[in-house]
Amino acid sequence: MFSKALIAHIIGDWLLNSAYLRERKQREFGFLILHVLITSLPFILLGFSPIQVYLIAISHIFIDGSHLGYWWSRLIGKDEEKLYAQYMDDQAFHLIAIWTILQMR
């Protein structure tokens, strides 16, 4: 189940979202919601339950809206100039959230 969710996340968060949307979601809540709707689409198409899709979407709004990857990188002292570190932290939080949601019964 997690491998299917990983594929859905890669498709939704990486392949279906443009650089334009990635930049705008950082500053405008409406674009963040559009990003999350696009990101949720593969989960819907791959047959995840409505509650799983909802919880994944809410976690995505929280993680991206709060810039959790950025703040975590700063908290633990990673080089702020290395955006890939922030990006990897962001992705780690998404995958942890997805895995946790899939464990709920």
Secondary structure, DSSP 8 states (H G I E B T S, - for coil): -HHHHHHHHIIIIIIS--HHHHHHHTT-HHHHHHHHHHHHHHHHHTT--HHHHHHHHHHHHHHHHTTHHHHHHHHTT--TT-HHHHHHHHHHHHHHHHHHHHH--
